[in-house]
Amino acid sequence: MNEPVTASPSLEPLDVAGCAELAVIERSGVIESRHMGAAAVVTATGERLLTVGDVDATIFPRSTLKPLQAIALLEAGATFADDELVLATASHCGSPDHLAVVERMLAADGHSPDALQCPADWPLGAAERAARRASGLGPAPLAMNCSGKHAGFLRAADALRAAGDASAEPSRYLDPAHPLQRRITATIERMLGEAIRHTGVDGCGAPMHAASLAALARAIARVASAESPEAAQLMRAVAAEPWAIDGQGRANTRVIEALGGIAKIGAEGLVVIGLPGGIAVAVKVLDGGMRATTPVALELLSRVGAVDPAVVAQLRAELDPVITGGADVVGGLIVTA
């Protein structure tokens, strides 16, 4: 589907004036903290079912763009097993199983972990980080949560070179002028349905493209609706290997297992959830905090009738932060949006 891309109305970033209260933390009957931000529930056709705050302001979507980047890798001619494709979409927790898939990808393509151009980092998961320390290992590019995406970038660059594009040098895969990055940019813009507003650098070193929250939600709804063969392949892979996108028992994985579709966190207070029916929610917490993102997203999907409130309640019982006083639970997170 190739729809016209509309001009971006503004480069103004999301600010306090454009935010509403999304959730509060209550302790012993008193509100202790408030989470401000914006959110949008949007269909694949662009219909806005529910908005909170200024959803047309500019944000960096961070890792919530990974599903769009993965689709671009497929469009570039790269081929993946299901778990490999999900790792190319993942912000993984750094479990041994995650790292094994990334190592397999690199070895199959004739690359060593040294070819990864993401920075050395500790695993994203606390347990995985502790286990790595206990094993006497330090930060490494392979352990970084974006290593699967970078292995996917290498594979797609190799595919472009094999198809005859001599300029697709794998060692330059992060260069914004690289043929792969130009393809990724075009795919993201097409899926957003609006012009990219600004390009910077993500935490992993890859080009990062700014957009509106509403356009991000629409793009994820289009992915989840499997509108193209590449989107359909990605959704089949995520359904088959949900553990790979995050980790066993972790928020994105549990949401996918319970609801189907796709769920993806992004650094600095972002989450997207896309459902197979072609509805998605995008949430941005202004100060970059993560703890309210998934609860708010789930409640907003429930409010528009897209998911069963009982399933949302079960997921929140598993995933919400626990507010304790001593050994007792004395509060919790309340969605107020």
Secondary structure by P-SEA (a helix, b strand, c coil): ccccccccccccccccccccccbbbbccccccbbbbbbbbbbccccccccccccccccccccccaaaaaaaaaaaacccccaaaaaaaaccccccaaaaaaaaaaaaaaccccccccccccccccaaaaaaaaaaccccccccccaaaaaaaaaaaaaaaaaacccccccccccccccaaaaaaaaaaaaaaccccccccccccccbbbbbcaaaaaaaaaaaaacccaaaaaaaaaaaaccccccccccaaaaaaaccccbbbbbccbbbbbbcccccbbbbbcccccccaaaaaaaaaaaaaccccaaaaaaaaaaccbbbbccccccccccccc
